[in-house]
Amino acid sequence: MSEKTTVEKPWTGRFTEPTNAFVEAFTASVGFDQRMYRQDIHGSIAHARMLAHVGVLTTAERDAIITGLNDILAEIESGAFQWSIALEDVHMNIEKRLTDRIGDAGKKLHTGRSRNDQVATDVRLYLRDEIDAIAAELKRLQTALIDLAEREADTIMPGFTHLQTAQPITFGHHMLAWNEMLQRDAERLIDCRKRVNTMPLGSAALAGTTYPIDREFTARELGFERICGNSLDGVSDRDFAIEFTAWASILLMHMSRFSEELILWSSQQFAFVDISDAFCTGSSIMPQKKNPDVPELVRGKSGRVIGHLMSLITLMKSQPLAYNKDNQEDKEPLFDTIDTVKGCLRVYADMMGCTDQPDGTRKCHISVKKDNMREAARRGFSTATDLADYLVRKGVPFRDAHEIVGKAVALGVKTQRDLSEMKLEELQQFSAAIDADVFDVLTLEGSVAARNHLGGTAPEQVRAAAKAARARLAG
């Protein structure tokens, strides 16, 4: 980045001495807001077209500005553009370069607007574009989970409450639970985008402008669905950034929960899944180690994003209307939240999915250890509730059935046998209602198959739910 401290600033007319060198660097935002250059240029092109539309600019001035801005866009993307801290931010860097290229016409571009409404517009345009990219990555992760659920619709595992074995479920059902969380996240993101897609441009510094601007024209040019209805709020509102970061915090909270389960499941103590080597690392001292670094890091990044939410809320809580320099601090937490979310979604979609191999095979990066899952479900008396339900169907009141099954489980604990491993006469000592057909409900397969209703864990329902989830994504 260039350090041209001799550059004349666009606001120096009222000042009698130059900015202190450290203050210049301290207050500059170009080091991080330059990532919005495309949005800044597109916003300026739309503004120039509007100014020509209402007669403030001539056609020739408009065309010179648009050509100059497009040339600057190419210059930035080629890496030839020289950014200057002395020009403070992305807006002034581009405007100064435009004036250098096309002369006085460039000085007319800022007519009818302020950096206050310009930056608010740029941030909204930038976030809108990033939301669309994030939505695509979110959909890719959901697709991977649905694919995995379909492949493992019959795979039995223990379901947990309090991290204790509760009832048998299918691994496919568990993956679709993750997808349900993400589906809510997707719906919230769509709703968040509606409020992001509101145009502040035309609010000027805080009170609007005396020029005959056409805000509807500019909104159409930039694809905004609505226009900020109050100029004070238009330049000072950062609710949309807070809302997006709150959305991201919920998403990362969900992904942290996914990560915790993958970390547990991939441990030797559980040994439910194996994560592909491509998504793990080793130890510098212990040669046997295979560490689930991707889920661990995603779990850690959730705290980072939640911290950014707290930062933005705190930033805004004491600001009077309208714009204040404090708002420069909105970008770094917002930008880092965007980058973190995109990275987490991308690596998770890759890790939960499959890739085509050079030999024509397809490698899935999560390998399910079905025998270990099944054995864990069998060991934990996970069909105890099925036995209680069996007794209720035989006419035993539920509370009595609960007591009977508790005693049967106590015998199982004492003799280290599952309920399904006991003899009929052993079970009958607890209740005369128990008959030979009891073993139909004590099998793991019978247990999951019995929950054959909407939202249940039966393989038939898992396949139907996966099909519905896929159709929802396609729609």
C-alpha positions in Angstrom: 0.0 0.0 0.0 1.3 3.4 -0.9 2.1 5.9 1.9 1.5 9.1 -0.1 1.1 11.6 2.8 1.3 14.5 0.4 -2.0 13.6 -1.3 -4.5 16.4 -1.0 -7.6 15.2 0.9 -11.1 16.1 -0.4 -12.1 17.8 2.8 -9.1 19.9 3.7 -10.7 23.3 2.8 -11.6 24.0 6.4 -8.4 22.8 7.9 -5.2 24.8 8.6 -2.8 22.1 9.4 -2.2 18.5 8.0 -3.4 15.4 9.8 -0.9 14.0 12.3 0.9 11.0 10.7 -0.1 8.6 13.4 -3.7 9.9 13.4 -3.8 9.4 9.7 -2.9 5.8 10.0 -5.0 5.2 13.1 -8.2 6.5 11.5 -7.7 5.0 8.0 -9.9 2.1 7.0 -8.6 1.4 3.5 -6.5 -1.5 4.8 -9.7 -3.5 5.4 -12.5 -1.8 3.5 -10.8 -2.0 0.1 -12.4 -5.5 -0.2 -15.6 -3.6 -1.0 -14.1 -2.0 -4.2 -16.5 -3.8 -6.6 -19.6 -2.7 -4.6 -18.2 0.9 -4.3 -17.7 1.1 -8.0 -21.1 -0.5 -8.9 -22.8 1.9 -6.4 -21.0 4.9 -8.0 -21.9 3.8 -11.5 -25.6 3.6 -10.5 -25.3 7.0 -8.8 -23.8 8.5 -11.9 -26.6 7.1 -14.1 -29.2 8.5 -11.7 -27.5 11.9 -11.7 -27.6 12.0 -15.5 -31.2 10.7 -15.5 -32.3 13.7 -13.4 -30.2 16.2 -15.4 -27.4 16.9 -12.8 -24.8 15.3 -15.0 -24.6 15.5 -18.8 -24.5 12.3 -20.8 -20.9 12.9 -21.7 -20.0 13.3 -18.0 -21.9 10.2 -17.1 -20.2 8.1 -19.8 -16.8 9.4 -18.8 -17.4 8.5 -15.2 -18.7 5.0 -16.0 -15.8 4.3 -18.3 -13.3 5.6 -15.8 -14.8 3.5 -13.0 -14.7 0.4 -15.1 -11.1 1.1 -16.0 -10.3 1.5 -12.3 -12.1 -1.8 -11.6 -9.8 -3.6 -14.1 -6.8 -1.8 -12.6 -7.7 -3.0 -9.1 -8.3 -6.6 -10.2 -5.0 -6.7 -12.1 -3.2 -5.6 -8.9 -1.9 -2.4 -10.5 -4.0 0.0 -8.3 -2.0 1.9 -5.6 -4.0 2.2 -2.4 -3.1 5.1 -0.2 -3.7 5.5 3.6 -3.6 9.2 3.1 -6.9 8.9 1.3 -8.4 7.1 4.3 -10.8 4.6 2.7 -11.9 2.7 -0.4 -14.3 5.5 -1.4 -11.7 8.3 -1.5 -9.0 6.2 -3.1 -11.3 5.3 -6.0 -12.7 8.9 -6.4 -9.2 10.4 -6.4 -8.1 7.9 -9.0 -11.2 8.7 -11.1 -10.5 12.4 -11.0 -6.8 11.8 -12.0 -8.1 9.8 -15.0 -11.0 11.9 -16.3 -10.5 15.4 -14.7 -13.3 17.6 -13.5 -16.1 15.2 -14.4 -14.8 12.9 -11.7 -15.2 15.7 -9.1 -19.0 15.8 -9.9 -19.6 12.1 -9.0 -20.1 12.8 -5.3 -22.9 15.3 -6.0 -26.0 14.4 -3.9 -24.4 11.9 -1.7 -22.1 11.6 1.3 -19.6 9.0 2.4 -22.1 8.3 5.2 -24.7 6.9 2.8 -22.1 5.6 0.4 -20.4 3.4 2.9 -23.8 2.2 4.3 -24.7 1.2 0.7 -21.4 -0.5 0.0 -21.6 -2.6 3.2 -25.1 -3.7 2.3 -24.2 -4.5 -1.3 -21.1 -6.5 -0.1 -23.0 -8.4 2.5 -25.8 -9.2 0.1 -23.3 -10.7 -2.3 -21.7 -12.7 0.5 -25.0 -14.0 1.8 -25.7 -15.4 -1.7 -22.3 -17.2 -1.6 -22.9 -18.4 1.9 -26.3 -19.7 1.0 -24.7 -21.8 -1.8 -22.2 -23.3 0.7 -24.9 -24.0 3.2 -27.0 -25.8 0.5 -23.9 -27.9 -0.4 -23.5 -29.0 3.3 -27.2 -29.8 3.5 -27.0 -31.9 0.4 -24.0 -33.9 1.8 -25.9 -34.6 5.0 -29.0 -35.7 3.1 -26.9 -38.0 0.9 -25.3 -39.5 4.1 -28.7 -40.0 5.7 -29.9 -41.9 2.7 -26.9 -44.1 2.7 -27.2 -44.9 6.4 -31.0 -45.0 6.7 -30.8 -48.6 8.2 -27.7 -48.1 10.3 -28.5 -48.5 14.0 -26.8 -46.4 16.7 -27.6 -45.5 20.2 -29.6 -42.3 20.7 -28.5 -40.3 23.7 -29.9 -38.0 26.4 -27.5 -36.7 29.0 -24.9 -38.5 26.8 -26.3 -41.7 28.2 -27.7 -44.4 26.0 -31.4 -43.8 25.7 -33.1 -45.5 22.7 -31.9 -47.0 19.4 -32.1 -44.7 16.4 -30.7 -44.8 12.9 -27.6 -42.8 11.9 -29.6 -41.5 9.0 -32.1 -40.0 11.4 -29.3 -38.3 13.3 -27.9 -36.8 10.2 -31.3 -35.4 9.3 -31.5 -33.8 12.7 -28.4 -31.9 11.8 -30.1 -30.9 8.5 -33.1 -29.7 10.3 -30.9 -27.2 12.2 -29.3 -26.1 9.0 -32.7 -25.7 7.3 -33.8 -23.3 10.0 -30.5 -21.5 9.5 -31.2 -21.3 5.7 -34.6 -19.9 6.3 -33.3 -17.3 8.8 -30.6 -16.3 6.3 -33.2 -15.7 3.5 -35.1 -13.5 6.0 -32.0 -11.6 7.0 -31.2 -10.9 3.4 -34.5 -9.0 3.0 -33.5 -6.4 5.5 -29.9 -6.2 4.2 -31.4 -5.5 0.7 -32.6 -2.0 1.7 -30.9 1.1 0.1 -29.6 4.0 2.2 -28.1 5.9 -0.8 -29.9 9.2 -1.1 -29.8 9.8 2.7 -26.6 11.9 2.1 -24.9 12.9 5.3 -28.0 12.6 7.5 -30.8 14.9 6.2 -31.1 14.0 2.5 -30.1 16.3 -0.3 -31.3 19.3 -2.1 -30.6 17.8 -5.5 -33.6 16.3 -7.4 -32.4 12.7 -7.0 -34.5 9.7 -8.0 -33.9 7.0 -5.3 -36.2 4.5 -7.0 -34.1 4.7 -10.1 -30.9 4.0 -8.2 -32.5 1.2 -6.2 -33.6 -0.5 -9.5 -30.0 -0.1 -10.8 -28.6 -1.8 -7.8 -31.2 -4.5 -7.3 -32.5 -3.2 -3.9 -35.9 -4.3 -3.0 -36.7 -1.3 -0.8 -35.4 2.1 0.2 -34.5 3.4 3.7 -37.4 5.6 4.6 -35.6 7.9 7.0 -32.3 9.6 6.2 -31.1 9.7 9.8 -31.7 6.0 10.2 -30.4 5.3 6.7 -26.8 6.4 7.4 -26.6 5.2 11.0 -28.4 1.8 11.0 -26.2 -1.3 11.4 -29.0 -3.6 12.5 -28.5 -5.6 9.4 -24.9 -6.3 10.2 -25.8 -7.3 13.8 -28.6 -9.5 12.5 -26.3 -11.3 10.1 -23.7 -11.8 12.8 -26.5 -13.1 15.2 -27.5 -15.5 12.4 -23.9 -16.6 12.0 -23.6 -17.2 15.7 -26.6 -19.5 15.6 -25.2 -21.3 12.6 -21.8 -21.7 14.2 -23.4 -22.9 17.5 -25.1 -25.6 15.4 -21.8 -26.5 13.7 -20.1 -26.6 17.1 -22.6 -29.2 18.2 -22.0 -31.2 15.1 -18.3 -30.9 15.8 -18.6 -32.1 19.4 -20.4 -35.2 18.2 -17.9 -36.0 15.5 -15.0 -35.5 17.9 -16.6 -37.9 20.4 -17.6 -40.4 17.7 -14.1 -40.5 16.1 -12.5 -41.2 19.5 -11.3 -44.8 20.3 -13.8 -44.8 23.2 -16.8 -44.4 20.8 -15.3 -45.6 17.5 -18.5 -44.8 15.6 -17.0 -43.0 12.6 -13.7 -42.5 10.9 -12.9 -39.1 9.4 -10.8 -39.2 6.2 -7.1 -38.5 6.6 -7.6 -35.5 4.4 -9.4 -33.7 7.2 -7.2 -34.8 10.1 -3.7 -34.1 11.3 -1.1 -36.0 13.3 1.0 -35.4 16.4 4.6 -34.2 16.4 5.5 -36.6 19.1 2.9 -39.4 19.2 3.0 -41.3 15.9 -0.2 -43.2 16.5 -2.4 -40.0 16.8 -5.0 -39.0 14.2 -6.6 -35.7 15.4 -10.0 -34.4 14.2 -8.6 -30.9 13.7 -11.3 -29.7 11.4 -14.3 -30.2 13.7 -12.1 -29.0 16.7 -11.3 -25.8 14.9 -14.9 -25.2 13.8 -15.9 -25.7 17.4 -13.4 -23.1 18.4 -14.4 -20.7 15.7 -17.9 -20.5 17.1 -16.6 -18.5 20.0 -14.9 -16.1 17.5 -18.1 -15.4 15.7 -20.2 -15.1 18.9 -17.6 -12.6 20.1 -18.0 -10.5 16.9 -21.8 -10.4 17.6 -21.0 -9.0 21.1 -18.6 -6.5 19.5 -21.2 -5.1 17.1 -24.0 -4.9 19.7 -21.6 -3.0 22.0 -20.4 -0.8 19.2 -23.9 0.5 18.5 -25.5 0.6 22.0 -24.5 4.1 23.0 -24.4 6.0 19.6 -26.6 9.0 19.2 -28.1 9.7 15.7 -26.8 10.0 13.1 -23.4 8.7 11.7 -20.4 8.5 14.0 -16.8 7.5 13.4 -17.4 4.5 15.7 -19.2 2.8 12.8 -15.9 2.3 11.1 -15.4 -0.5 13.6 -18.4 -2.4 12.1 -16.4 -3.8 9.2 -13.7 -5.9 10.7 -16.0 -8.0 12.9 -18.5 -8.3 10.0 -15.9 -9.2 7.4 -14.2 -11.7 9.7 -17.6 -13.3 10.5 -18.3 -13.6 6.7 -14.9 -15.2 6.1 -15.2 -17.6 9.1 -18.7 -18.7 8.1 -17.7 -19.4 4.5 -14.6 -21.3 5.6 -16.4 -23.4 8.1 -19.2 -24.3 5.7 -16.8 -25.1 2.9 -14.7 -27.4 4.9 -17.7 -29.1 6.5 -19.4 -29.6 3.1 -16.2 -31.2 1.8 -15.7 -33.4 4.9 -19.3 -34.7 5.1 -19.4 -35.3 1.4 -17.8 -37.6 -1.2 -15.4 -37.0 -4.0 -14.7 -38.8 -7.3 -11.3 -40.6 -7.4 -9.0 -40.9 -10.4 -9.8 -44.6 -10.7 -13.5 -43.9 -11.1 -14.5 -44.8 -7.6 -16.2 -42.4 -5.2 -14.6 -41.8 -1.7 -16.8 -40.6 1.1 -14.9 -38.8 3.9 -17.0 -40.0 6.8 -16.8 -43.8 7.2 -19.5 -45.2 9.5 -18.5 -48.1 11.8 -21.8 -49.9 11.8 -20.9 -52.8 14.0 -19.6 -50.6 16.7 -22.7 -48.4 16.7 -24.9 -51.4 16.8 -23.0 -53.0 19.7 -23.1 -49.7 21.6 -26.9 -49.6 21.2 -27.2 -53.2 22.3 -25.1 -52.7 25.5 -27.1 -49.7 26.9 -30.5 -51.3 27.5 -31.8 -49.0 24.7 -34.9 -51.1 24.2 -36.1 -50.7 27.8 -38.8 -48.2 26.7 -40.0 -50.7 24.1 -40.5 -53.2 26.8 -42.5 -50.7 28.8 -44.6 -49.9 25.8 -45.2 -53.6 25.2 -46.5 -54.0 28.7 -48.8 -50.9 28.3 -50.3 -52.5 25.2 -50.9 -55.6 27.3 -53.0 -53.5 29.7 -50.4 -52.7 32.4 -50.5 -49.0 33.6 -47.5 -47.1 32.4 -46.1 -46.3 35.8 -46.3 -50.0 36.8 -44.7 -50.9 33.5 -41.9 -48.5 34.2 -41.3 -50.1 37.6 -41.3 -53.6 36.1 -38.8 -52.7 33.4 -36.6 -51.0 35.9 -36.3 -54.2 37.8 -35.6 -56.2 34.7 -32.8 -53.7 33.8 -31.4 -54.1 37.3 -31.1 -57.8 36.7 -29.4 -57.1 33.4 -26.9 -54.8 35.1 -26.2 -57.4 37.7 -25.7 -60.3 35.2 -24.2 -58.1 32.4 -26.8 -59.1 29.9 -29.1 -57.0 27.7 -32.9 -57.5 28.0 -32.9 -59.3 24.6 -30.4 -61.9 26.0 -32.6 -62.9 29.0 -34.8 -66.0 28.9 -38.5 -65.7 28.8 -39.0 -67.1 32.3 -36.6 -64.6 33.7 -38.6 -61.7 32.3 -41.9 -63.3 33.3 -40.8 -63.2 37.0 -41.3 -59.4 36.8 -44.7 -59.6 35.1 -47.2 -62.2 34.0 -48.2 -60.1 31.1 -44.9 -60.9 29.3 -45.2 -63.5 26.7 -43.0 -65.1 24.0 -43.8 -62.2 21.5 -41.8 -59.9 23.8 -38.6 -60.6 21.9 -40.1 -59.0 18.7 -39.9 -55.6 20.5 -36.6 -56.2 22.2 -34.5 -56.3 19.0 -32.8 -53.1 17.9 -34.3 -53.5 14.4 -37.8 -53.9 15.8 -37.4 -50.9 18.0 -36.4 -48.5 15.3 -38.9 -50.0 12.8 -41.8 -49.5 15.3 -41.3 -45.7 15.3 -42.7 -45.5 11.8 -44.4 -42.1 11.9 -43.7 -38.7 10.6 -40.5 -37.5 12.2 -39.7 -41.0 13.6 -36.4 -42.9 13.3 -37.8 -45.9 11.3 -35.7 -46.4 8.1 -38.8 -46.0 6.0 -39.4 -42.6 7.6 -35.7 -41.6 7.2 -35.8 -42.2 3.5 -39.1 -40.3 3.2 -37.7 -37.4 5.2 -34.5 -37.3 3.1 -36.5 -37.2 -0.1 -38.6 -34.3 1.3 -35.5 -32.5 2.4 -33.9 -32.9 -1.0 -37.1 -31.5 -2.7 -37.1 -28.6 -0.3 -33.5 -27.7 -1.2 -34.3 -28.0 -5.0 -37.3 -25.7 -4.5 
